[in-house]
Amino acid sequence: MGAPIRVCLITSKHSIRDSRVFGGFFSGIERAGGEATIIGPAADEHSDDRRSIRLPVRASANEDTLASPRLIFERTRALAHLFWWCLRLRPDIVQACDPDSWVVAWLAARLCGGRAVFDVHEMFPAYLAGRLPARWQRRGEAALLRLFGWLLSRGDAVFHVSEARKEYYGATGERHVAVPSYPSLAIAAQARAIEDRSLDLVHLGKVVEPASRRALVDALRHCRAAGSPLSTVVVGQTREDFASAFSADEASSLGALITFAGPLPHRQALELAATARIGLALYDSETAARNIVASRKLFEYMALGLAVVGARVPGMSEIVERYDVGLVVPLQSLSPALSSLARDTERLRHCAAVGQAAFRRDLNWEVQSARVMAIYSSLLRGDRAA
């Protein structure tokens, strides 16, 4: 038996405790007999060990970083630290999930004789072009797509979070692979029978766009006025943040409609979601059309046996309708979709059964990790990702 594959998972902006980023890769590599080390920002109380190394910088979102010279400086420091650690550890694979750390991965891999893998989680050209004046956005996005296409061509393999995202970048060739962010099979153990659930609706993660927040509030008010109130929890968002899309008078009544569970450890968030019958995935089509949805929460809902009600946006219908696990509707049609599905116990049971079956069969990280390890092995044999 040969030496284990050694993989460094690096990020300049995400917390190393953020399970959405490298959680599946880290545990999957370890289970498959490889050695994974994750390097990135973390809270001060995190202690380093040989498998997780904290950078002396804070985690920050792209939009925060670009607006703050101090955070730009911290990200630059993070890149220097990442480069130093990669040279010190000399892994077989350096896998990076941010455009700036892609460059670090490429340089370190070339200097150490390893391979560079780029994780593409977001539609960076669309995001950056959205910050330009409206008349320049289309041309700006096209130019940025060409730039990012060149940058991605530097990777020995490129992991896109969905097929639709891969198509957005115009990516072709064997090195580009769709690797969705599937959850671990273990979370399916938290699923409950429909009759044992006490909550009607849950939304994992922030309801981001103001149009999505208004659609949810309007739907809940309509259901309540019709005599069918729906208990609802939004996990990962404070009332104050959600209320920023509303006037003071409107915001004062939100507490009667929605319970807000601020940011929670991932396990606690899933435990709370498991008490619901329906999982929400709400996006404004005007925004999501430029930011194709590739949401981990859909697979988490399926694992927990929740029916899904999602907005009809790119990336959503392909999952919900293909596996028949719920409904996708325009935001303005959210109220009738919620009220009809919440009352249909047989339909809820069907969605739970088919969603969990698909998750256990195909849509879990254990299945995915075997494929990823095969790609790593092929890279180290000098092949391209297959």
Sequence and secondary structure as in RCSB ss.txt:
>XXXX:A:sequence
MGAPIRVCLITSKHSIRDSRVFGGFFSGIERAGGEATIIGPAADEHSDDRRSIRLPVRASANEDTLASPRLIFER
TRALAHLFWWCLRLRPDIVQACDPDSWVVAWLAARLCGGRAVFDVHEMFPAYLAGRLPARWQRRGEAALLRLFGW
LLSRGDAVFHVSEARKEYYGATGERHVAVPSYPSLAIAAQARAIEDRSLDLVHLGKVVEPASRRALVDALRHCRA
AGSPLSTVVVGQTREDFASAFSADEASSLGALITFAGPLPHRQALELAATARIGLALYDSETAARNIVASRKLFE
YMALGLAVVGARVPGMSEIVERYDVGLVVPLQSLSPALSSLARDTERLRHCAAVGQAAFRRDLNWEVQSARVMAI
YSSLLRGDRAA
>XXXX:A:secstr
     EEEEE SSS TT HHHHHHHHHHHHHTT EEEEEEE  TT   BTTEEEESS    HHHHHT HHHHHHH
HHHHHHHHHHHHHH  SEEEE SHHHHHHHHHHHHHHT EEEEEE S HHHHHHTTS HHHHHHHHHHHHHHHHH
HHTTSSEEEESSHHHHHHTT  STTEEE      GGGGGG   GGG  EEEEEES   SHHHHHHHHHHHHHHHH
TT    EEEET  HHHHHTTS HHHHTTGGGT EEE S  HHHHHHHHTTEEEEEE   HHHHTSS    HHHHH
HHHHT EEEEES TTTHHHHTTTT EEEE GGGHHHHHHHHHH HHHHHHHHHHHHHHHHHTSSHHHHHHHHHHH
HHHHHTT    
